[in-house]
Amino acid sequence: EHLGLISEAQRDRTLNMLRRCQVPLWSPVMTYELFAEAVANRVKNSMGQKFPLPVGIGEARIVNDVSDEDLKSAFSKWTSLCSVKAATEDVVEVSAAQAL
């Protein structure tokens, strides 16, 4: 979303499908420090970033030019969308909408 590769609707549709399939989207073990280390290892072992990122439903593109600022923003967005707290709020929102 931040890089403009997918729309907010596509992002939400994907996350909701993963939640319905009970795919884990969050782990408190995944700190920003661990994320940064994983990115550094990716760059080292893949001769560049080479991130496969969604560009639509069922489509992806390999991206090599993601800045540190974009990575920090993406981690923050993931935390706000997928943390246990965020997931609980989503369930409440969906339940309230279904009640109408």
Backbone as JSON, one array per atom type, in Angstrom:
{
  "sequence": "EHLGLISEAQRDRTLNMLRRCQVPLWSPVMTYELFAEAVANRVKNSMGQKFPLPVGIGEARIVNDVSDEDLKSAFSKWTSLCSVKAATEDVVEVSAAQAL",
  "N": [[0.84, -1.19, 0.0], [1.87, 1.32, 0.89], [3.91, 1.7, -0.95], [2.42, 1.95, -3.12], [1.67, -0.22, -4.65], [-0.49, -1.94, -4.3], [-4.0, -1.56, -3.73], [-5.82, -0.2, -0.91], [-8.16, -1.62, -0.55], [-7.56, -4.06, -1.84], [-5.48, -4.93, -0.2], [-6.86, -5.25, 2.27], [-8.74, -7.17, 1.52], [-7.07, -9.35, 0.99], [-5.84, -9.75, 3.54], [-8.13, -10.35, 5.07], [-8.98, -12.74, 3.86], [-6.81, -14.4, 4.51], [-7.09, -14.39, 7.28], [-9.61, -15.68, 7.53], [-8.87, -18.18, 6.66], [-7.39, -18.91, 8.77], [-4.65, -18.37, 8.87], [-1.73, -17.55, 10.5], [-1.09, -14.18, 11.2], [0.34, -12.57, 12.81], [2.95, -12.25, 15.2], [4.28, -11.86, 18.38], [6.96, -12.21, 18.62], [8.15, -11.24, 16.39], [9.88, -8.63, 16.19], [10.85, -5.22, 15.4], [13.61, -5.19, 15.26], [14.28, -7.89, 14.74], [13.01, -8.15, 12.27], [14.49, -6.25, 10.76], [16.98, -7.51, 10.82], [16.35, -9.83, 9.38], [15.78, -8.71, 6.89], [18.31, -7.66, 6.27], [19.75, -10.07, 6.06], [18.41, -11.15, 3.88], [19.11, -9.36, 1.83], [21.89, -9.79, 1.79], [22.08, -12.57, 1.15], [20.65, -12.85, -1.19], [21.71, -11.33, -3.14], [20.85, -8.65, -3.19], [17.76, -6.88, -2.52], [15.32, -8.02, -3.66], [12.5, -8.46, -3.12], [9.51, -10.24, -3.2], [6.56, -8.78, -3.95], [3.06, -8.07, -3.58], [1.11, -6.96, -6.36], [-1.43, -6.83, -7.01], [-4.47, -8.76, -6.78], [-3.5, -12.02, -6.75], [-1.22, -11.45, -8.21], [2.24, -10.55, -8.53], [5.35, -8.78, -8.03], [8.87, -8.49, -8.35], [10.75, -6.54, -6.23], [13.34, -4.21, -5.79], [14.1, -1.82, -4.69], [13.37, -0.79, -2.12], [13.2, 1.54, 0.38], [14.82, 2.22, 3.59], [13.15, 3.77, 5.14], [10.65, 3.17, 4.0], [10.52, 0.46, 4.68], [10.4, 0.62, 7.49], [7.99, 1.98, 7.74], [6.25, 0.09, 6.59], [6.52, -2.03, 8.42], [5.43, -0.84, 10.69], [2.8, -0.39, 9.77], [1.98, -3.04, 9.34], [2.04, -3.93, 11.99], [-0.01, -2.34, 13.08], [-2.21, -3.27, 11.65], [-2.26, -6.07, 11.96], [-1.64, -6.98, 14.51], [-2.43, -8.61, 17.66], [-4.21, -7.0, 19.08], [-5.23, -5.37, 17.0], [-6.47, -7.34, 15.43], [-8.49, -8.2, 17.16], [-10.03, -5.88, 17.33], [-10.89, -5.74, 14.66], [-12.55, -7.99, 14.52], [-14.58, -7.23, 16.26], [-15.54, -5.0, 14.83], [-16.45, -6.24, 12.44], [-18.39, -7.98, 13.51], [-20.19, -6.12, 14.58], [-21.0, -4.85, 12.24], [-22.25, -6.96, 10.93], [-24.4, -7.33, 12.56], [-26.12, -5.32, 11.9]],
  "CA": [[0.0, 0.0, 0.0], [2.71, 2.52, 0.99], [4.65, 1.84, -2.21], [1.44, 2.16, -4.18], [1.58, -1.41, -5.5], [-1.84, -2.47, -4.16], [-4.95, -0.64, -3.11], [-6.22, -0.54, 0.45], [-9.2, -2.67, -0.67], [-6.88, -5.32, -2.15], [-4.78, -5.32, 1.03], [-7.83, -5.74, 3.25], [-9.32, -8.42, 1.0], [-6.06, -10.39, 1.2], [-5.72, -10.03, 4.97], [-9.36, -11.0, 5.53], [-8.96, -14.12, 3.37], [-5.84, -15.12, 5.32], [-7.7, -14.58, 8.61], [-10.65, -16.71, 7.41], [-8.16, -19.47, 6.53], [-6.68, -19.06, 10.03], [-3.21, -18.23, 8.68], [-1.22, -16.59, 11.48], [-0.61, -12.93, 10.61], [1.02, -11.79, 13.83], [3.69, -12.9, 16.27], [5.01, -10.88, 19.2], [8.38, -12.49, 18.47], [8.63, -10.46, 15.25], [10.16, -7.24, 16.54], [11.47, -4.5, 14.29], [15.01, -5.6, 15.21], [14.32, -9.17, 14.04], [12.63, -7.83, 10.89], [15.64, -5.59, 10.12], [18.0, -8.55, 10.64], [15.9, -10.7, 8.29], [15.97, -7.95, 5.64], [19.76, -7.63, 6.02], [20.12, -11.41, 5.58], [17.83, -11.28, 2.54], [19.96, -8.59, 0.92], [23.18, -10.47, 1.72], [22.0, -13.9, 0.54], [19.92, -12.82, -2.47], [22.38, -10.33, -3.98], [19.92, -7.52, -3.3], [16.51, -7.09, -1.77], [14.51, -9.0, -4.4], [11.27, -8.75, -2.38], [8.29, -10.49, -3.99], [5.48, -7.99, -3.35], [1.82, -8.12, -4.37], [0.73, -5.8, -7.17], [-2.85, -7.05, -7.24], [-4.91, -10.08, -6.33], [-2.92, -13.09, -7.55], [-0.1, -10.96, -9.01], [3.36, -10.07, -7.73], [6.49, -8.21, -8.73], [10.1, -8.47, -7.56], [11.11, -5.15, -6.0], [14.7, -4.1, -5.26], [14.43, -0.45, -4.29], [12.57, -0.39, -0.96], [14.06, 2.31, 1.29], [14.71, 1.92, 5.02], [11.95, 4.48, 5.6], [9.49, 2.37, 3.57], [10.5, -0.77, 5.49], [9.92, 0.99, 8.82], [6.56, 2.3, 7.59], [5.55, -1.17, 6.35], [6.48, -2.77, 9.68], [4.46, -0.14, 11.54], [1.47, -0.65, 9.22], [1.7, -4.45, 9.64], [1.73, -4.0, 13.42], [-1.33, -1.75, 13.34], [-3.26, -4.07, 10.99], [-2.24, -7.51, 12.21], [-1.37, -7.35, 15.9], [-3.56, -9.23, 18.36], [-5.16, -5.92, 19.38], [-5.89, -4.99, 15.75], [-7.35, -8.45, 15.03], [-9.65, -8.17, 18.05], [-10.85, -4.74, 16.9], [-11.52, -6.11, 13.39], [-13.64, -8.93, 14.81], [-15.66, -6.43, 16.83], [-16.11, -4.21, 13.74], [-17.2, -7.14, 11.56], [-19.57, -8.43, 14.25], [-21.13, -5.0, 14.65], [-21.55, -4.63, 10.89], [-23.14, -8.07, 10.62], [-25.6, -7.17, 13.39], [-27.0, -4.33, 11.28]],
  "C": [[0.87, 1.24, 0.0], [3.5, 2.75, -0.3], [3.71, 2.05, -3.38], [1.27, 0.96, -5.1], [0.2, -2.06, -5.43], [-2.73, -1.41, -3.51], [-5.25, -1.09, -1.68], [-7.27, -1.66, 0.43], [-8.57, -4.03, -0.96], [-6.13, -5.84, -0.92], [-5.75, -5.93, 2.03], [-8.46, -7.05, 2.81], [-8.35, -9.59, 1.24], [-5.93, -10.76, 2.67], [-6.95, -10.75, 5.51], [-9.42, -12.45, 5.08], [-7.99, -14.95, 4.21], [-6.39, -15.37, 6.72], [-8.76, -15.68, 8.56], [-10.03, -18.11, 7.29], [-7.33, -19.78, 7.77], [-5.16, -19.12, 9.86], [-2.72, -17.21, 9.7], [-0.64, -15.36, 10.79], [0.26, -12.14, 11.57], [1.78, -12.7, 14.78], [4.42, -11.83, 17.06], [6.53, -11.07, 19.13], [8.99, -11.62, 17.36], [8.75, -8.98, 15.63], [10.75, -6.53, 15.33], [12.94, -4.92, 14.15], [15.16, -6.93, 14.46], [13.99, -8.99, 12.56], [13.82, -7.23, 10.14], [16.76, -6.6, 9.87], [17.63, -9.48, 9.48], [16.08, -10.0, 6.94], [17.46, -7.91, 5.28], [20.25, -8.98, 5.49], [19.6, -11.65, 4.17], [18.72, -10.58, 1.51], [21.3, -9.31, 0.7], [23.12, -11.76, 0.91], [21.29, -13.94, -0.8], [20.54, -11.85, -3.46], [21.44, -9.15, -4.25], [18.65, -7.83, -2.55], [15.66, -8.18, -2.4], [13.27, -9.44, -3.59], [10.14, -9.08, -3.34], [7.12, -9.78, -3.3], [4.23, -8.06, -4.22], [1.61, -6.81, -5.14], [-0.74, -5.87, -7.56], [-3.2, -8.41, -6.68], [-4.33, -11.13, -7.28], [-1.75, -12.67, -8.42], [0.99, -10.43, -8.08], [4.45, -9.52, -8.64], [7.69, -8.27, -7.8], [10.56, -7.02, -7.47], [12.48, -5.1, -5.31], [15.02, -2.75, -4.64], [13.58, 0.06, -3.12], [13.51, 0.29, 0.04], [13.87, 1.85, 2.74], [13.45, 2.58, 5.6], [10.68, 3.7, 5.23], [9.38, 1.08, 4.37], [9.96, -0.48, 6.88], [8.42, 1.28, 8.77], [5.74, 1.02, 7.4], [5.44, -1.99, 7.63], [5.44, -2.15, 10.62], [3.03, -0.41, 11.08], [1.05, -2.1, 9.51], [1.31, -4.6, 11.1], [0.33, -3.48, 13.69], [-2.47, -2.58, 12.74], [-3.37, -5.5, 11.51], [-1.95, -7.92, 13.64], [-2.61, -7.96, 16.54], [-4.63, -8.18, 18.66], [-5.94, -5.53, 18.12], [-6.87, -6.08, 15.3], [-8.61, -8.47, 15.87], [-10.59, -7.04, 17.65], [-11.57, -5.05, 15.61], [-12.7, -7.03, 13.61], [-14.83, -8.17, 15.37], [-16.34, -5.62, 15.73], [-16.96, -5.08, 12.82], [-18.48, -7.6, 12.25], [-20.62, -7.34, 14.33], [-21.78, -4.75, 13.3], [-22.54, -5.73, 10.53], [-24.45, -7.96, 11.41], [-26.6, -6.21, 12.77], [-27.82, -4.92, 10.22]]
}
